[in-house]
Each structure stands twice: as structure tokens, then as C-alpha cells.
């Protein structure tokens, strides 16, 4: 399983550990990923996602997973997040059907 955020697409970064003698060894900076379950009002179900704590804060601040997905640009979403956004839009479009 790839260490990648399902919403933001954050990947591991690479760099060096630098010792006191200035010797450099390769290292990897992994994102702080957490397995979480978020409730989608539009889809009326729980959605299990692997997201960074930073993305989780953004979701909370915007008022839920639906509001976050609708507010953020498509370019900034990972493939799984984009797929979820399309599902939410479809569900909301079906809800607001033709009025009499």
C-alpha cells in the first residue's frame, strides 16, 4: 500500500540525515497518515480514507468531507478524492431534482 494521502495526494519526501561530522545519509520523510472514517451527508454513508492529519484538519475546518470536496480545486485532489468528489456531486444533483 502506497504511503499517499487519499485526499491531498501527499507523498513521502526524500532528503539527508546530517550527522555532527556533516556526513549525509539518505532518509525518507513519511507523511503522517491516519486511517479515518468520515460520514458523507450527500452519500449517506461512512467513507473510510487514509489521510494526513493536515488534510483532516482542513476537512474539519470546512465543515465536513462534502463541504471540503466541493470547495477544493480538482487539481489539488488525489485520484481517490476526485472520485469521491464526483460521487458527492452526483448525489447532490440527484437530490435537487426537478421541482414542480
C-alpha positions as CSV (number, residue, x, y, z in Angstrom):
1,X,0.0,0.0,0.0
2,X,1.4,3.3,-1.0
3,X,2.1,5.9,1.6
4,X,-0.1,8.6,0.0
5,X,-3.0,10.7,1.3
6,X,-6.3,9.8,-0.4
7,X,-7.4,13.5,-0.4
8,X,-4.4,15.7,-1.0
9,X,-2.1,13.2,-2.6
10,X,0.8,14.0,-0.3
11,X,3.8,11.6,-0.9
12,X,6.9,10.9,1.1
13,X,9.7,13.4,0.6
14,X,13.4,12.4,0.4
15,X,16.5,14.1,1.9
16,X,19.5,13.6,4.1
17,X,20.2,12.9,7.7
18,X,23.2,15.1,8.5
19,X,25.5,14.0,11.3
20,X,27.6,16.2,13.6
21,X,30.6,15.4,11.3
22,X,28.5,16.6,8.3
23,X,28.2,13.1,6.8
24,X,25.0,12.8,4.8
25,X,22.9,9.6,4.7
26,X,19.7,9.2,2.7
27,X,16.4,9.3,4.6
28,X,12.7,9.5,3.9
29,X,10.2,11.9,5.4
30,X,6.8,10.0,5.5
31,X,3.6,11.9,5.8
32,X,1.6,11.5,9.0
33,X,-1.2,9.2,7.6
34,X,-4.1,8.1,9.7
35,X,-6.9,5.7,8.8
36,X,-10.1,7.5,9.4
37,X,-13.8,7.1,8.7
38,X,-15.7,10.3,7.7
39,X,-19.5,10.5,7.3
40,X,-20.7,11.9,4.0
41,X,-24.2,13.6,4.2
42,X,-24.6,13.5,0.5
43,X,-23.8,9.8,0.1
44,X,-25.5,8.9,3.4
45,X,-22.7,6.5,4.3
46,X,-19.3,6.4,6.1
47,X,-16.3,6.7,3.9
48,X,-13.0,5.1,5.0
49,X,-10.0,7.1,4.0
50,X,-6.2,7.2,4.7
51,X,-5.5,10.9,5.1
52,X,-2.8,13.1,6.5
53,X,-3.5,14.9,9.8
54,X,-3.2,18.2,7.9
55,X,-5.9,17.2,5.5
56,X,-8.1,16.0,8.4
57,X,-7.8,19.5,9.9
58,X,-8.8,21.1,6.6
59,X,-11.9,18.8,6.4
60,X,-12.9,19.7,10.0
61,X,-12.4,23.4,9.4
62,X,-14.5,23.4,6.2
63,X,-17.4,21.6,8.0
64,X,-17.2,18.0,6.8
65,X,-16.0,15.9,3.9
66,X,-18.7,17.0,1.5
67,X,-18.0,20.7,2.0
68,X,-14.3,20.2,1.8
69,X,-14.5,18.2,-1.5
70,X,-16.8,20.8,-3.1
71,X,-14.6,23.7,-2.0
72,X,-11.2,22.4,-3.1
73,X,-10.0,22.6,-6.7
74,X,-9.9,19.4,-8.8
75,X,-6.2,19.8,-9.5
76,X,-5.4,19.7,-5.8
77,X,-7.2,16.3,-5.2
78,X,-5.7,12.9,-5.4
79,X,-7.5,10.3,-7.7
80,X,-9.4,8.8,-4.8
81,X,-10.5,12.3,-3.6
82,X,-11.6,13.2,-7.1
83,X,-13.6,10.0,-7.5
84,X,-15.3,10.8,-4.1
85,X,-16.0,14.4,-5.2
86,X,-17.7,13.2,-8.4
87,X,-19.9,10.8,-6.4
88,X,-20.9,13.6,-4.0
89,X,-21.8,15.9,-6.9
90,X,-23.8,13.1,-8.5
91,X,-25.7,12.5,-5.2
92,X,-26.4,16.2,-4.7
93,X,-27.6,16.7,-8.3
94,X,-30.0,13.7,-7.8
95,X,-31.3,15.2,-4.6
96,X,-32.0,18.6,-6.1
97,X,-34.0,17.1,-9.0
98,X,-36.8,18.8,-10.9
99,X,-39.2,20.9,-8.8
100,X,-42.8,21.2,-9.6
